[in-house]
Amino acid sequence: MALADDGPLALGLAQRRLGLIKAEMAAAAQKAGRDPAEVALLAVSKTFSAEAVATLHAAGQRDFGESYLKEAQGKVEALPQANWHFIGHLQTNKARFAPGLFSCLHSLDSLELAEKLSQRLLEKGLTLSAYVQVNVSGEAAKSGIGPAELPAFLVGLAQFPAIKPIGLMAMPPYDPDPEKSRPHFRALRRLRDEKAPKLKGLSMGMSGDFQVAIEEGATVVRIGTALFGDRGH
């Protein structure tokens, strides 16, 4: 059931789902010998209504992730007290719209994009936290820099001080078996540890594999349907 109903029923459902996900996150962290407080929950609200987001916010969730700028703008205006992240592919010609809407970008994948963002950020007197998206699977259709490009990319990124790199992000190929995602999560963690140890964040894991991602070191998991119900289109 999606969070489409009004009133106590929807709020109660949101609270139950949120509690269940947080309990599963904590169990995965403890299994790996980690402090559950090290892992943040990002509710992926793309395609869900502003009302559904408001319900989950009322249930206690504070961080939300959007993938489409036009859709996100209305939700940010409706719920400015939430903390908004952009998790989709951001085209350079749309970069000027992101500063001021989002506190964090999870899909930084080119220095051209960084330059466009930086120009707008400086105009507004803002900074933006960012995860560098890495294509650890090598899929041609996936966005992200190649693992070997990371050191040079970070050197180039240093010329844009308004952008604050805080970690790496990856999206493994979809597979119903969460264990198939484990090698990709492990590869991202190792890349971070070996090539960018100053970046503490690892944005990885979604509704179907977040437990495995946490076991492999995720600091942020991006969960949509497990919180909101069936995704709208």
C-alpha positions in Angstrom: 0.0 0.0 0.0 1.3 3.4 -1.0 1.2 6.3 1.4 -1.7 7.9 -0.4 -4.4 7.7 2.3 -5.1 10.7 4.5 -5.0 11.0 8.2 -4.0 8.5 11.0 -4.0 5.5 8.8 -1.3 6.8 6.5 0.7 8.2 9.4 0.6 4.9 11.2 1.6 3.0 8.1 4.5 5.4 7.6 5.7 5.0 11.2 5.6 1.2 11.0 7.5 1.1 7.7 10.1 3.6 9.0 10.5 1.7 12.2 10.9 -1.6 10.4 13.6 -0.2 8.0 15.5 1.4 10.8 15.4 -1.9 12.7 16.7 -3.8 9.7 19.4 -1.2 9.2 20.5 -1.4 12.8 20.6 -5.2 12.6 22.8 -5.1 9.4 25.2 -2.7 11.1 25.5 -4.8 14.2 26.1 -7.9 12.2 29.1 -6.1 10.6 30.3 -4.8 14.0 29.3 -1.3 13.1 27.5 1.4 15.1 24.0 1.8 13.6 24.4 5.6 14.1 27.0 5.5 11.3 24.3 4.8 8.7 21.8 7.4 7.5 18.5 6.7 5.8 17.7 8.7 2.6 14.0 8.3 1.6 13.8 8.3 -2.2 10.7 10.3 -2.8 10.9 10.6 -6.6 7.5 10.1 -8.3 5.7 10.1 -4.9 3.4 12.9 -4.0 4.2 15.9 -1.8 1.5 14.6 0.6 3.3 11.2 0.9 6.5 13.0 1.6 4.8 15.1 4.3 3.4 12.0 5.9 6.8 10.3 6.1 8.2 13.6 7.4 5.6 13.7 10.1 6.6 10.1 11.0 10.1 11.3 11.7 12.0 11.0 8.4 14.1 14.1 7.6 16.2 13.3 4.5 14.6 12.9 1.1 16.1 12.2 -2.4 14.7 13.4 -5.7 15.8 12.6 -9.3 13.9 15.1 -11.4 14.4 18.9 -10.9 10.9 20.0 -12.1 9.2 17.5 -9.8 11.4 18.3 -6.9 10.9 22.0 -7.0 7.2 21.8 -5.9 8.0 19.4 -3.1 10.9 21.5 -1.8 8.5 24.5 -1.8 5.8 22.5 0.0 8.2 21.0 2.6 11.2 23.4 3.0 11.9 22.1 6.5 13.0 18.7 5.1 16.6 18.1 4.0 16.6 17.5 0.2 19.2 15.6 -1.8 19.5 15.2 -5.5 20.2 11.6 -6.5 19.5 11.5 -10.3 21.7 12.3 -13.2 22.1 16.1 -13.4 22.6 17.5 -16.9 25.0 20.4 -17.1 22.4 22.6 -18.7 20.1 22.1 -15.7 22.9 22.6 -13.1 22.0 26.2 -12.4 18.7 25.1 -10.9 20.1 22.8 -8.2 21.9 25.2 -5.8 19.4 26.4 -3.2 17.1 23.5 -3.6 19.4 20.7 -2.4 21.9 20.3 0.3 23.6 17.4 -1.3 24.3 15.9 -4.7 24.8 12.1 -5.0 25.7 11.9 -8.7 28.6 14.2 -9.4 30.2 12.6 -12.5 32.0 15.3 -14.4 34.2 18.4 -13.9 32.1 20.2 -16.4 29.1 19.7 -14.1 31.2 20.7 -11.1 32.1 24.0 -12.9 28.5 24.8 -13.8 27.4 24.1 -10.2 30.2 26.1 -8.7 29.4 29.2 -10.8 25.9 29.2 -9.5 26.8 28.3 -5.9 29.3 31.2 -5.8 26.6 33.6 -7.2 24.3 32.6 -4.4 27.0 32.4 -1.6 26.3 28.7 -1.1 28.1 25.4 -0.8 27.0 22.0 -1.9 28.0 18.6 -0.5 28.6 16.0 -3.1 29.2 12.3 -3.6 31.3 11.4 -6.6 29.4 8.8 -8.7 31.7 5.9 -9.7 30.8 3.3 -12.3 32.2 0.3 -10.5 30.3 -2.2 -12.6 31.7 -0.9 -15.9 28.2 -0.8 -17.5 28.2 1.3 -20.7 24.8 2.7 -19.9 25.6 3.8 -16.4 26.7 7.3 -15.4 29.8 7.8 -13.3 33.5 8.1 -13.6 35.7 5.0 -14.0 37.5 3.9 -10.8 40.9 4.7 -12.3 39.8 8.3 -12.9 39.0 9.0 -9.3 42.4 10.5 -8.1 42.6 12.9 -11.1 39.0 13.8 -10.7 39.4 14.8 -7.1 42.4 16.9 -8.0 40.3 18.7 -10.6 37.4 19.1 -8.2 39.7 21.0 -5.8 39.5 24.1 -8.0 35.8 24.4 -7.2 35.8 25.1 -3.4 32.0 25.7 -3.3 31.6 21.9 -3.9 32.4 19.8 -0.9 33.1 16.2 -1.8 32.1 14.0 1.1 32.1 10.5 -0.4 31.5 8.1 -3.3 28.3 6.7 -4.7 27.6 3.7 -6.9 24.6 1.8 -8.3 25.3 -1.9 -9.0 23.4 -3.7 -11.8 19.9 -4.6 -10.7 19.6 -8.2 -9.5 16.9 -9.7 -7.3 19.6 -11.5 -5.3 21.2 -8.8 -3.0 24.3 -10.9 -2.7 25.0 -10.1 -6.4 25.5 -6.5 -5.4 28.0 -7.3 -2.7 31.1 -7.3 -4.9 30.2 -3.9 -6.3 29.7 -2.4 -2.8 33.0 -3.9 -1.7 34.8 -2.5 -4.7 33.5 1.0 -3.9 34.6 0.8 -0.3 38.0 -0.4 -1.3 38.4 2.3 -3.9 37.5 4.9 -1.2 39.9 3.4 1.3 42.8 3.2 -1.2 42.3 6.3 -3.3 40.2 8.7 -1.3 40.5 7.9 2.4 39.6 11.5 3.4 36.1 11.0 2.0 34.2 9.2 4.7 30.8 8.7 2.9 29.6 5.8 0.9 26.1 6.3 -0.7 25.1 2.8 -1.8 22.3 0.3 -1.3 18.5 0.5 -2.1 15.3 -1.2 -1.0 16.4 -4.7 -2.3 20.0 -4.7 -1.1 20.6 -2.1 1.6 21.4 -4.7 4.3 24.3 -6.0 2.2 25.4 -2.4 1.5 25.5 -1.7 5.2 27.6 -4.8 5.8 30.0 -3.6 3.2 30.4 -0.1 4.7 27.5 2.1 3.4 27.0 5.4 5.3 23.9 6.3 3.4 21.3 4.0 2.0 18.7 5.2 -0.5 15.3 3.6 0.0 12.1 4.3 -1.8 9.5 1.6 -2.3 10.1 -0.1 1.1 9.1 3.2 2.7 6.5 4.6 0.4 5.0 1.5 -1.2 4.5 0.8 -4.9 6.2 3.6 -6.9 4.0 5.9 -8.9 4.7 6.6 -12.6 
